[in-house]
Amino acid sequence: MDTRWTYSKKHDENGTFTKNRSRLVAKGFTQILGVNYFESFSPVASFVTIRTLFALTALPMFKVYQYDVEVAFIQSSIDSNHPPVYCTPAEGYEDRRQYVYQLHKHLHSMKDSPRGWSKLFSSVCLTYGFSQLKSDECVFVKIVPNTKSGKSANTFSAVLDTLPNVPERNRIYKDCPYESCIIILCSYVTTFWPSLTAHLWPTTFSHTATNDSK
């Protein structure tokens, strides 16, 4: 698999130039199915899901947080069950006629890098006790307690039956009067949008994160 350098200029929030940036990326079009990649499917959050989370921000006590997962793709490891993946060295370093790199992590622009990131993100969410939705595989949910005593509902129906009667001195989240919250985490990959996180305090904690490859 071939590689190349990409160059860009970084600017701050005021549009002022701050620094130059270079990144080694793969020429994904040189990958061969069955040789240096095997599966490229990666679940994508539907726009219905994203629009729904934005619509929820109109509800009282709903807060939205936005995050950017920088260089997300290169954090995911190459599947150890697949044969080794090699690429040409970075131009300007080792002799490209004599050496190759063996990749242990994905590079940007690889055909299977979104799949690698999706598997990594899913495994981390499941490790922290989230449940993955079957209707949208990019969405994860988790019920968390909002009382210092740790008392919390165990099911979604039980959460809906709770009353807003938790004293403020006993709350973990001061704005939420309910004993339980639901965290909703949604991840989507884009080259343009930043990460997005939404939190609904009363009965739903909505958390949406995009993977920005910028």
C-alpha positions in Angstrom: 0.0 0.0 0.0 1.3 3.4 -0.9 1.4 6.5 1.3 1.8 10.2 0.9 2.1 13.4 3.0 -0.7 15.8 3.3 -0.1 19.4 4.4 -2.5 22.0 5.8 -2.5 25.2 7.8 -4.0 25.4 11.2 -6.0 28.5 12.4 -7.4 29.5 15.8 -11.0 30.4 16.4 -10.3 34.0 15.2 -9.0 32.7 11.8 -5.4 33.6 12.7 -2.7 31.3 11.4 -1.1 29.2 14.2 1.0 26.5 12.6 1.7 24.2 9.7 0.7 20.6 9.9 1.7 17.5 8.0 0.2 14.0 8.2 1.2 10.7 6.7 -1.9 9.1 5.1 -2.6 6.0 3.1 -3.4 5.8 -0.6 -6.5 3.7 0.1 -7.1 3.2 -3.6 -4.0 1.0 -3.7 -5.4 -1.4 -1.2 -6.4 -4.8 -2.5 -9.4 -6.7 -1.1 -8.3 -9.9 0.5 -4.6 -8.8 0.6 -4.3 -5.8 2.9 -7.9 -5.2 3.8 -10.8 -7.7 4.3 -13.9 -5.8 5.5 -14.7 -2.1 5.2 -18.3 -1.9 6.5 -18.8 0.5 9.3 -22.1 1.5 10.9 -23.1 5.1 10.4 -25.5 7.1 12.6 -28.7 8.0 10.8 -29.6 11.7 10.4 -32.9 10.8 12.0 -31.0 10.0 15.2 -28.8 13.1 15.0 -31.8 15.4 14.3 -33.7 13.8 17.2 -30.9 14.6 19.6 -30.8 18.1 18.4 -34.6 18.4 18.8 -34.3 17.2 22.4 -32.3 20.3 23.2 -35.6 22.2 23.2 -36.7 20.4 26.3 -36.1 21.9 29.8 -32.9 21.0 31.6 -31.3 19.6 28.5 -27.6 20.4 27.9 -25.6 19.8 24.7 -21.8 19.2 24.8 -19.7 19.1 21.7 -16.5 17.1 21.4 -14.0 16.4 18.7 -12.2 13.0 18.7 -8.9 14.1 17.0 -7.0 11.6 14.8 -9.6 9.0 15.7 -8.7 6.6 12.9 -5.1 6.1 13.9 -6.1 5.1 17.5 -7.6 1.8 16.3 -5.4 -1.3 15.9 -5.1 -3.5 12.9 -7.0 -6.8 13.4 -4.5 -9.3 14.7 -6.4 -12.1 13.1 -5.6 -10.7 9.6 -2.3 -11.0 7.8 0.2 -8.2 8.4 -0.4 -4.9 6.5 2.6 -3.2 5.0 2.9 0.3 3.4 5.7 2.3 1.8 7.8 4.5 4.1 7.2 8.2 4.6 8.8 10.2 1.8 12.0 11.8 3.1 12.8 9.1 5.6 13.8 5.5 4.8 14.7 4.4 1.3 11.4 3.5 -0.3 13.1 1.0 -2.5 14.5 -1.0 0.4 12.1 -0.7 3.3 8.4 -0.9 4.1 6.4 -0.2 7.3 4.4 -2.8 9.0 1.3 -1.1 10.4 0.0 -1.8 13.9 -2.6 1.1 13.7 -4.8 2.3 10.9 -3.9 5.3 8.8 -6.2 8.0 7.5 -7.7 7.1 4.1 -7.4 3.4 4.6 -10.6 1.6 3.4 -11.0 -0.2 6.7 -10.0 2.6 9.1 -13.6 3.7 9.8 -14.4 0.1 10.7 -11.4 -0.1 13.0 -12.5 3.0 14.8 -16.1 1.8 15.1 -15.0 -1.4 16.7 -12.7 0.4 19.1 -15.3 2.9 20.1 -17.9 0.2 20.6 -15.6 -1.9 22.8 -14.9 1.0 25.0 -18.6 1.9 25.4 -19.5 -1.7 26.3 -16.6 -1.8 28.8 -18.1 1.2 30.6 -21.5 -0.5 30.8 -23.3 1.0 27.9 -25.8 -1.0 25.9 -25.8 -0.9 22.1 -29.1 -0.3 20.3 -30.1 -2.7 17.6 -32.0 0.0 15.7 -28.9 2.1 15.3 -25.6 0.5 16.1 -23.9 3.9 16.6 -26.1 4.7 19.6 -25.3 3.5 23.2 -27.4 4.0 26.3 -26.8 3.6 30.0 -28.8 4.3 33.2 -26.8 6.2 35.9 -27.8 7.1 39.4 -28.3 10.7 40.4 -28.3 10.2 44.1 -25.3 10.2 46.5 -26.7 7.0 48.0 -26.4 5.3 44.6 -30.1 4.4 44.4 -31.2 4.1 40.8 -33.7 2.5 38.5 -32.6 -0.6 36.7 -34.9 -0.5 33.6 -36.0 2.2 31.3 -39.7 1.8 32.3 -38.7 2.2 35.9 -36.9 5.4 35.0 -40.0 6.8 33.4 -42.0 6.0 36.5 -39.7 8.0 38.9 -40.8 11.3 40.3 -38.7 14.5 40.5 -38.5 14.4 44.3 -34.7 14.1 45.0 -33.5 16.8 47.4 -30.9 19.1 45.9 -28.4 18.3 48.7 -28.6 14.6 47.7 -28.2 15.1 43.9 -25.1 14.3 41.9 -26.3 16.6 39.1 -27.8 19.6 40.8 -30.1 20.5 37.9 -31.7 17.1 37.8 -34.5 16.3 40.4 -34.8 12.6 39.4 -33.0 9.7 41.0 -31.8 8.3 37.6 -30.5 9.6 34.3 -30.1 7.9 30.9 -26.9 8.6 29.0 -27.3 8.4 25.3 -24.1 8.2 23.4 -24.1 8.5 19.6 -20.9 8.3 17.5 -20.6 9.2 13.8 -17.7 9.6 11.4 -17.3 12.7 9.3 -14.5 14.7 7.7 -16.3 18.0 8.3 -18.3 18.0 11.5 -16.9 18.1 15.0 -18.0 15.7 17.8 -21.3 16.3 19.4 -22.5 15.4 22.8 -26.0 16.0 24.3 -27.0 15.5 27.9 -30.6 15.5 29.1 -30.7 15.8 32.9 -34.2 14.8 34.0 -34.6 11.3 32.6 -32.2 11.2 29.7 -28.5 11.9 29.4 -27.9 12.2 25.7 -24.3 11.9 24.6 -23.4 12.2 20.9 -19.8 12.0 19.7 -18.5 12.3 16.2 -15.2 11.1 15.0 -13.6 14.0 13.1 -10.7 13.0 10.8 -9.6 16.5 10.3 
